[in-house]
Amino acid sequence: MKPVVLAVSASLRNARWGKGTSELLERIRDIKDQAELYQFVQDEAQVHYEQFLEAGRNEGLAFDELYRNLRKLTGRKGLCNSEVGMVVALWTAYQVGCEIDYIPLANFFDSSTSSENLIEIRNKILAADGLLMCTPVYFGDRSSLANDFINLLTRD
């Protein structure tokens, strides 16, 4: 049985959720070499940058408005900065023989967080042999999603 590496994205700007999560994992598994990997993350980072501009960055909208606009997208394209690093790490884990899984924490921690959602994330953590967390850094500290996740781990 192969070890399982679970990656969690702690960015509110994550570009993948829902069907986009499974599609991203499939795409990572299909990447054949480093050159293809680097091209993929470069292209997907560019897609996300363009989505960010279209969501209102060009108009100078406040982050909460930008976030709402980004969440209206399908969640099937693009990679935010921290997701780029996560994809490279997941691809590397897959190349050395691990199974890979991924969850965006924005799906689990928000004002409507239910205990059912937390059971789902807990089960994924318990099924994993390794845990990889990517998070943006704000003023030298982790994101609020990363903090919520760490608090969940320490409480359980």
Rosetta constraint file for C-alpha pairs under 8 A:
AtomPair CA 2 CA 97 HARMONIC 6.65 0.50
AtomPair CA 2 CA 98 HARMONIC 5.48 0.50
AtomPair CA 2 CA 99 HARMONIC 6.15 0.50
AtomPair CA 3 CA 97 HARMONIC 7.70 0.50
AtomPair CA 3 CA 98 HARMONIC 5.08 0.50
AtomPair CA 3 CA 99 HARMONIC 6.09 0.50
AtomPair CA 3 CA 128 HARMONIC 7.42 0.50
AtomPair CA 3 CA 129 HARMONIC 5.68 0.50
AtomPair CA 3 CA 130 HARMONIC 7.68 0.50
AtomPair CA 4 CA 98 HARMONIC 5.59 0.50
AtomPair CA 4 CA 99 HARMONIC 4.64 0.50
AtomPair CA 4 CA 100 HARMONIC 5.65 0.50
AtomPair CA 4 CA 101 HARMONIC 7.32 0.50
AtomPair CA 4 CA 127 HARMONIC 7.50 0.50
AtomPair CA 4 CA 128 HARMONIC 4.96 0.50
AtomPair CA 4 CA 129 HARMONIC 5.13 0.50
AtomPair CA 4 CA 130 HARMONIC 6.33 0.50
AtomPair CA 5 CA 90 HARMONIC 7.57 0.50
AtomPair CA 5 CA 93 HARMONIC 7.26 0.50
AtomPair CA 5 CA 98 HARMONIC 6.59 0.50
AtomPair CA 5 CA 99 HARMONIC 6.23 0.50
AtomPair CA 5 CA 100 HARMONIC 4.97 0.50
AtomPair CA 5 CA 101 HARMONIC 6.26 0.50
AtomPair CA 5 CA 128 HARMONIC 5.76 0.50
AtomPair CA 5 CA 129 HARMONIC 5.95 0.50
AtomPair CA 5 CA 130 HARMONIC 4.57 0.50
AtomPair CA 5 CA 131 HARMONIC 5.72 0.50
AtomPair CA 5 CA 132 HARMONIC 7.08 0.50
AtomPair CA 6 CA 100 HARMONIC 5.98 0.50
AtomPair CA 6 CA 101 HARMONIC 4.71 0.50
AtomPair CA 6 CA 102 HARMONIC 5.53 0.50
AtomPair CA 6 CA 103 HARMONIC 7.69 0.50
AtomPair CA 6 CA 124 HARMONIC 7.57 0.50
AtomPair CA 6 CA 125 HARMONIC 7.11 0.50
AtomPair CA 6 CA 128 HARMONIC 5.87 0.50
AtomPair CA 6 CA 129 HARMONIC 7.81 0.50
AtomPair CA 6 CA 130 HARMONIC 6.18 0.50
AtomPair CA 6 CA 131 HARMONIC 4.97 0.50
AtomPair CA 6 CA 132 HARMONIC 6.05 0.50
AtomPair CA 7 CA 86 HARMONIC 7.03 0.50
AtomPair CA 7 CA 90 HARMONIC 7.39 0.50
AtomPair CA 7 CA 100 HARMONIC 7.70 0.50
AtomPair CA 7 CA 101 HARMONIC 6.17 0.50
AtomPair CA 7 CA 102 HARMONIC 4.64 0.50
AtomPair CA 7 CA 103 HARMONIC 6.40 0.50
AtomPair CA 7 CA 131 HARMONIC 5.89 0.50
AtomPair CA 7 CA 132 HARMONIC 4.46 0.50
AtomPair CA 7 CA 133 HARMONIC 5.60 0.50
AtomPair CA 7 CA 134 HARMONIC 7.47 0.50
AtomPair CA 8 CA 102 HARMONIC 5.79 0.50
AtomPair CA 8 CA 103 HARMONIC 4.99 0.50
AtomPair CA 8 CA 104 HARMONIC 5.57 0.50
AtomPair CA 8 CA 105 HARMONIC 6.29 0.50
AtomPair CA 8 CA 131 HARMONIC 7.67 0.50
AtomPair CA 8 CA 132 HARMONIC 6.23 0.50
AtomPair CA 8 CA 133 HARMONIC 4.82 0.50
AtomPair CA 8 CA 134 HARMONIC 6.37 0.50
AtomPair CA 9 CA 14 HARMONIC 7.09 0.50
AtomPair CA 9 CA 82 HARMONIC 7.44 0.50
AtomPair CA 9 CA 83 HARMONIC 6.73 0.50
AtomPair CA 9 CA 86 HARMONIC 7.76 0.50
AtomPair CA 9 CA 102 HARMONIC 7.79 0.50
AtomPair CA 9 CA 103 HARMONIC 6.49 0.50
AtomPair CA 9 CA 104 HARMONIC 4.67 0.50
AtomPair CA 9 CA 105 HARMONIC 5.71 0.50
AtomPair CA 9 CA 106 HARMONIC 7.92 0.50
AtomPair CA 9 CA 133 HARMONIC 5.95 0.50
AtomPair CA 9 CA 134 HARMONIC 5.05 0.50
AtomPair CA 9 CA 135 HARMONIC 6.17 0.50
AtomPair CA 10 CA 14 HARMONIC 7.87 0.50
AtomPair CA 10 CA 104 HARMONIC 6.61 0.50
AtomPair CA 10 CA 105 HARMONIC 5.40 0.50
AtomPair CA 10 CA 106 HARMONIC 6.98 0.50
AtomPair CA 10 CA 133 HARMONIC 7.03 0.50
AtomPair CA 10 CA 134 HARMONIC 5.96 0.50
AtomPair CA 10 CA 135 HARMONIC 4.68 0.50
AtomPair CA 10 CA 136 HARMONIC 7.20 0.50
AtomPair CA 10 CA 143 HARMONIC 6.53 0.50
AtomPair CA 10 CA 144 HARMONIC 7.84 0.50
AtomPair CA 10 CA 145 HARMONIC 5.10 0.50
AtomPair CA 10 CA 146 HARMONIC 5.04 0.50
AtomPair CA 11 CA 82 HARMONIC 7.26 0.50
AtomPair CA 11 CA 104 HARMONIC 7.72 0.50
AtomPair CA 11 CA 105 HARMONIC 7.42 0.50
AtomPair CA 11 CA 106 HARMONIC 7.08 0.50
AtomPair CA 11 CA 134 HARMONIC 7.72 0.50
AtomPair CA 11 CA 135 HARMONIC 5.63 0.50
AtomPair CA 11 CA 136 HARMONIC 6.11 0.50
AtomPair CA 11 CA 143 HARMONIC 6.82 0.50
AtomPair CA 11 CA 145 HARMONIC 6.81 0.50
AtomPair CA 11 CA 146 HARMONIC 7.95 0.50
AtomPair CA 12 CA 67 HARMONIC 7.41 0.50
AtomPair CA 12 CA 106 HARMONIC 5.98 0.50
AtomPair CA 12 CA 145 HARMONIC 7.53 0.50
AtomPair CA 13 CA 67 HARMONIC 6.96 0.50
AtomPair CA 13 CA 70 HARMONIC 7.70 0.50
AtomPair CA 13 CA 80 HARMONIC 6.34 0.50
AtomPair CA 14 CA 79 HARMONIC 6.71 0.50
AtomPair CA 14 CA 80 HARMONIC 5.54 0.50
AtomPair CA 14 CA 83 HARMONIC 6.94 0.50
AtomPair CA 14 CA 104 HARMONIC 7.09 0.50
AtomPair CA 14 CA 106 HARMONIC 7.82 0.50
AtomPair CA 15 CA 48 HARMONIC 6.72 0.50
AtomPair CA 15 CA 70 HARMONIC 7.98 0.50
AtomPair CA 15 CA 75 HARMONIC 5.48 0.50
AtomPair CA 15 CA 76 HARMONIC 7.17 0.50
AtomPair CA 15 CA 77 HARMONIC 6.41 0.50
AtomPair CA 15 CA 78 HARMONIC 5.36 0.50
AtomPair CA 15 CA 79 HARMONIC 5.34 0.50
AtomPair CA 15 CA 80 HARMONIC 6.11 0.50
AtomPair CA 16 CA 20 HARMONIC 5.06 0.50
AtomPair CA 16 CA 21 HARMONIC 5.53 0.50
AtomPair CA 16 CA 24 HARMONIC 7.68 0.50
AtomPair CA 16 CA 75 HARMONIC 4.37 0.50
AtomPair CA 16 CA 76 HARMONIC 5.47 0.50
AtomPair CA 16 CA 77 HARMONIC 6.49 0.50
AtomPair CA 16 CA 78 HARMONIC 7.05 0.50
AtomPair CA 16 CA 79 HARMONIC 7.18 0.50
AtomPair CA 16 CA 104 HARMONIC 7.35 0.50
AtomPair CA 17 CA 21 HARMONIC 5.07 0.50
AtomPair CA 17 CA 74 HARMONIC 7.90 0.50
AtomPair CA 17 CA 75 HARMONIC 4.90 0.50
AtomPair CA 17 CA 76 HARMONIC 6.85 0.50
AtomPair CA 17 CA 103 HARMONIC 7.82 0.50
AtomPair CA 17 CA 104 HARMONIC 6.53 0.50
AtomPair CA 17 CA 107 HARMONIC 7.41 0.50
AtomPair CA 18 CA 22 HARMONIC 7.55 0.50
AtomPair CA 18 CA 75 HARMONIC 6.64 0.50
AtomPair CA 18 CA 76 HARMONIC 7.76 0.50
AtomPair CA 19 CA 23 HARMONIC 6.23 0.50
AtomPair CA 19 CA 75 HARMONIC 7.46 0.50
AtomPair CA 19 CA 76 HARMONIC 6.60 0.50
AtomPair CA 20 CA 24 HARMONIC 5.93 0.50
AtomPair CA 20 CA 74 HARMONIC 7.64 0.50
AtomPair CA 20 CA 75 HARMONIC 5.38 0.50
AtomPair CA 20 CA 76 HARMONIC 3.79 0.50
AtomPair CA 20 CA 77 HARMONIC 6.87 0.50
AtomPair CA 21 CA 25 HARMONIC 6.45 0.50
AtomPair CA 21 CA 75 HARMONIC 7.96 0.50
AtomPair CA 21 CA 76 HARMONIC 7.30 0.50
AtomPair CA 21 CA 102 HARMONIC 6.86 0.50
AtomPair CA 21 CA 103 HARMONIC 7.15 0.50
AtomPair CA 22 CA 26 HARMONIC 6.23 0.50
AtomPair CA 23 CA 27 HARMONIC 6.12 0.50
AtomPair CA 23 CA 76 HARMONIC 7.35 0.50
AtomPair CA 24 CA 28 HARMONIC 6.14 0.50
AtomPair CA 24 CA 76 HARMONIC 7.88 0.50
AtomPair CA 25 CA 29 HARMONIC 6.29 0.50
AtomPair CA 25 CA 100 HARMONIC 7.35 0.50
AtomPair CA 25 CA 101 HARMONIC 6.99 0.50
AtomPair CA 25 CA 102 HARMONIC 7.38 0.50
AtomPair CA 26 CA 30 HARMONIC 6.38 0.50
AtomPair CA 27 CA 31 HARMONIC 6.49 0.50
AtomPair CA 28 CA 37 HARMONIC 7.98 0.50
AtomPair CA 28 CA 87 HARMONIC 7.16 0.50
AtomPair CA 28 CA 90 HARMONIC 7.57 0.50
AtomPair CA 28 CA 91 HARMONIC 5.81 0.50
AtomPair CA 29 CA 91 HARMONIC 6.95 0.50
AtomPair CA 29 CA 94 HARMONIC 6.99 0.50
AtomPair CA 31 CA 36 HARMONIC 6.18 0.50
AtomPair CA 31 CA 37 HARMONIC 6.07 0.50
AtomPair CA 31 CA 91 HARMONIC 7.87 0.50
AtomPair CA 32 CA 36 HARMONIC 6.55 0.50
AtomPair CA 32 CA 37 HARMONIC 7.61 0.50
AtomPair CA 33 CA 37 HARMONIC 6.22 0.50
AtomPair CA 34 CA 38 HARMONIC 6.02 0.50
AtomPair CA 35 CA 39 HARMONIC 6.22 0.50
AtomPair CA 36 CA 40 HARMONIC 6.05 0.50
AtomPair CA 37 CA 41 HARMONIC 6.29 0.50
AtomPair CA 37 CA 88 HARMONIC 7.32 0.50
AtomPair CA 37 CA 91 HARMONIC 8.00 0.50
AtomPair CA 38 CA 42 HARMONIC 6.05 0.50
AtomPair CA 39 CA 43 HARMONIC 6.05 0.50
AtomPair CA 40 CA 44 HARMONIC 6.08 0.50
AtomPair CA 41 CA 45 HARMONIC 5.90 0.50
AtomPair CA 41 CA 79 HARMONIC 7.15 0.50
AtomPair CA 41 CA 84 HARMONIC 5.84 0.50
AtomPair CA 41 CA 87 HARMONIC 7.60 0.50
AtomPair CA 42 CA 46 HARMONIC 6.28 0.50
AtomPair CA 43 CA 47 HARMONIC 6.34 0.50
AtomPair CA 43 CA 78 HARMONIC 7.90 0.50
AtomPair CA 44 CA 48 HARMONIC 6.29 0.50
AtomPair CA 44 CA 77 HARMONIC 6.83 0.50
AtomPair CA 44 CA 78 HARMONIC 4.29 0.50
AtomPair CA 44 CA 79 HARMONIC 5.22 0.50
AtomPair CA 45 CA 49 HARMONIC 6.15 0.50
AtomPair CA 45 CA 78 HARMONIC 5.70 0.50
AtomPair CA 45 CA 79 HARMONIC 4.87 0.50
AtomPair CA 45 CA 80 HARMONIC 6.03 0.50
AtomPair CA 45 CA 81 HARMONIC 7.00 0.50
AtomPair CA 45 CA 84 HARMONIC 7.17 0.50
AtomPair CA 46 CA 50 HARMONIC 6.23 0.50
AtomPair CA 46 CA 78 HARMONIC 7.27 0.50
AtomPair CA 47 CA 51 HARMONIC 6.22 0.50
AtomPair CA 47 CA 77 HARMONIC 7.03 0.50
AtomPair CA 47 CA 78 HARMONIC 4.98 0.50
AtomPair CA 47 CA 79 HARMONIC 7.47 0.50
AtomPair CA 48 CA 52 HARMONIC 6.08 0.50
AtomPair CA 48 CA 77 HARMONIC 7.29 0.50
AtomPair CA 48 CA 78 HARMONIC 4.36 0.50
AtomPair CA 48 CA 79 HARMONIC 5.64 0.50
AtomPair CA 48 CA 80 HARMONIC 6.17 0.50
AtomPair CA 49 CA 53 HARMONIC 6.35 0.50
AtomPair CA 49 CA 78 HARMONIC 8.00 0.50
AtomPair CA 49 CA 80 HARMONIC 7.76 0.50
AtomPair CA 50 CA 54 HARMONIC 6.16 0.50
AtomPair CA 51 CA 55 HARMONIC 5.97 0.50
AtomPair CA 51 CA 70 HARMONIC 7.22 0.50
AtomPair CA 52 CA 56 HARMONIC 6.85 0.50
AtomPair CA 52 CA 57 HARMONIC 6.15 0.50
AtomPair CA 52 CA 66 HARMONIC 7.36 0.50
AtomPair CA 52 CA 70 HARMONIC 7.01 0.50
AtomPair CA 53 CA 57 HARMONIC 4.59 0.50
AtomPair CA 53 CA 58 HARMONIC 5.36 0.50
AtomPair CA 54 CA 58 HARMONIC 7.03 0.50
AtomPair CA 55 CA 66 HARMONIC 5.45 0.50
AtomPair CA 55 CA 67 HARMONIC 7.93 0.50
AtomPair CA 55 CA 69 HARMONIC 5.27 0.50
AtomPair CA 55 CA 70 HARMONIC 5.91 0.50
AtomPair CA 56 CA 60 HARMONIC 6.28 0.50
AtomPair CA 56 CA 61 HARMONIC 5.35 0.50
AtomPair CA 56 CA 65 HARMONIC 7.73 0.50
AtomPair CA 56 CA 66 HARMONIC 5.72 0.50
AtomPair CA 56 CA 69 HARMONIC 7.70 0.50
AtomPair CA 57 CA 61 HARMONIC 5.83 0.50
AtomPair CA 57 CA 66 HARMONIC 6.95 0.50
AtomPair CA 61 CA 65 HARMONIC 6.16 0.50
AtomPair CA 61 CA 66 HARMONIC 6.25 0.50
AtomPair CA 62 CA 66 HARMONIC 6.31 0.50
AtomPair CA 63 CA 67 HARMONIC 5.91 0.50
AtomPair CA 64 CA 68 HARMONIC 6.24 0.50
AtomPair CA 65 CA 69 HARMONIC 6.22 0.50
AtomPair CA 66 CA 70 HARMONIC 6.10 0.50
AtomPair CA 67 CA 71 HARMONIC 6.13 0.50
AtomPair CA 68 CA 72 HARMONIC 6.54 0.50
AtomPair CA 69 CA 73 HARMONIC 7.30 0.50
AtomPair CA 71 CA 75 HARMONIC 7.44 0.50
AtomPair CA 79 CA 83 HARMONIC 5.42 0.50
AtomPair CA 79 CA 84 HARMONIC 5.92 0.50
AtomPair CA 80 CA 84 HARMONIC 6.38 0.50
AtomPair CA 81 CA 85 HARMONIC 7.06 0.50
AtomPair CA 81 CA 136 HARMONIC 7.67 0.50
AtomPair CA 82 CA 86 HARMONIC 6.39 0.50
AtomPair CA 82 CA 134 HARMONIC 5.57 0.50
AtomPair CA 82 CA 135 HARMONIC 5.77 0.50
AtomPair CA 82 CA 136 HARMONIC 5.89 0.50
AtomPair CA 83 CA 87 HARMONIC 6.01 0.50
AtomPair CA 83 CA 134 HARMONIC 6.77 0.50
AtomPair CA 84 CA 88 HARMONIC 6.46 0.50
AtomPair CA 85 CA 89 HARMONIC 6.28 0.50
AtomPair CA 85 CA 134 HARMONIC 7.35 0.50
AtomPair CA 86 CA 90 HARMONIC 6.06 0.50
AtomPair CA 86 CA 132 HARMONIC 7.66 0.50
AtomPair CA 86 CA 133 HARMONIC 7.68 0.50
AtomPair CA 86 CA 134 HARMONIC 6.03 0.50
AtomPair CA 87 CA 91 HARMONIC 5.99 0.50
AtomPair CA 88 CA 92 HARMONIC 6.20 0.50
AtomPair CA 89 CA 93 HARMONIC 6.22 0.50
AtomPair CA 90 CA 94 HARMONIC 6.11 0.50
AtomPair CA 90 CA 100 HARMONIC 6.47 0.50
AtomPair CA 91 CA 95 HARMONIC 6.12 0.50
AtomPair CA 92 CA 96 HARMONIC 6.46 0.50
AtomPair CA 93 CA 97 HARMONIC 6.59 0.50
AtomPair CA 93 CA 98 HARMONIC 5.44 0.50
AtomPair CA 93 CA 99 HARMONIC 7.65 0.50
AtomPair CA 93 CA 100 HARMONIC 7.36 0.50
AtomPair CA 94 CA 98 HARMONIC 4.77 0.50
AtomPair CA 94 CA 99 HARMONIC 6.02 0.50
AtomPair CA 94 CA 100 HARMONIC 6.43 0.50
AtomPair CA 103 CA 107 HARMONIC 7.85 0.50
AtomPair CA 104 CA 108 HARMONIC 7.64 0.50
AtomPair CA 105 CA 109 HARMONIC 6.10 0.50
AtomPair CA 105 CA 145 HARMONIC 6.39 0.50
AtomPair CA 105 CA 146 HARMONIC 7.88 0.50
AtomPair CA 105 CA 149 HARMONIC 7.65 0.50
AtomPair CA 106 CA 110 HARMONIC 6.77 0.50
AtomPair CA 106 CA 145 HARMONIC 6.95 0.50
AtomPair CA 108 CA 113 HARMONIC 6.00 0.50
AtomPair CA 108 CA 117 HARMONIC 5.91 0.50
AtomPair CA 108 CA 118 HARMONIC 6.80 0.50
AtomPair CA 108 CA 121 HARMONIC 7.62 0.50
AtomPair CA 109 CA 113 HARMONIC 5.43 0.50
AtomPair CA 109 CA 145 HARMONIC 6.58 0.50
AtomPair CA 109 CA 148 HARMONIC 7.09 0.50
AtomPair CA 113 CA 117 HARMONIC 6.70 0.50
AtomPair CA 113 CA 118 HARMONIC 7.70 0.50
AtomPair CA 114 CA 118 HARMONIC 6.65 0.50
AtomPair CA 115 CA 119 HARMONIC 6.23 0.50
AtomPair CA 116 CA 120 HARMONIC 6.46 0.50
AtomPair CA 117 CA 121 HARMONIC 6.46 0.50
AtomPair CA 118 CA 122 HARMONIC 5.99 0.50
AtomPair CA 119 CA 123 HARMONIC 6.10 0.50
AtomPair CA 120 CA 124 HARMONIC 6.41 0.50
AtomPair CA 121 CA 125 HARMONIC 6.25 0.50
AtomPair CA 122 CA 126 HARMONIC 6.19 0.50
AtomPair CA 123 CA 127 HARMONIC 6.16 0.50
AtomPair CA 124 CA 128 HARMONIC 6.37 0.50
AtomPair CA 125 CA 131 HARMONIC 7.47 0.50
AtomPair CA 135 CA 142 HARMONIC 6.33 0.50
AtomPair CA 135 CA 143 HARMONIC 6.26 0.50
AtomPair CA 135 CA 146 HARMONIC 6.58 0.50
AtomPair CA 136 CA 142 HARMONIC 6.38 0.50
AtomPair CA 136 CA 143 HARMONIC 6.09 0.50
AtomPair CA 137 CA 141 HARMONIC 5.32 0.50
AtomPair CA 137 CA 142 HARMONIC 4.98 0.50
AtomPair CA 137 CA 143 HARMONIC 6.31 0.50
AtomPair CA 138 CA 142 HARMONIC 6.22 0.50
AtomPair CA 138 CA 143 HARMONIC 6.60 0.50
AtomPair CA 142 CA 146 HARMONIC 6.06 0.50
AtomPair CA 142 CA 147 HARMONIC 6.72 0.50
AtomPair CA 143 CA 147 HARMONIC 6.34 0.50
AtomPair CA 144 CA 148 HARMONIC 6.15 0.50
AtomPair CA 145 CA 149 HARMONIC 6.15 0.50
AtomPair CA 146 CA 150 HARMONIC 6.13 0.50
AtomPair CA 147 CA 151 HARMONIC 6.11 0.50
AtomPair CA 148 CA 152 HARMONIC 6.20 0.50
AtomPair CA 149 CA 153 HARMONIC 6.33 0.50
AtomPair CA 150 CA 154 HARMONIC 6.21 0.50
AtomPair CA 151 CA 155 HARMONIC 6.09 0.50
AtomPair CA 152 CA 156 HARMONIC 6.26 0.50
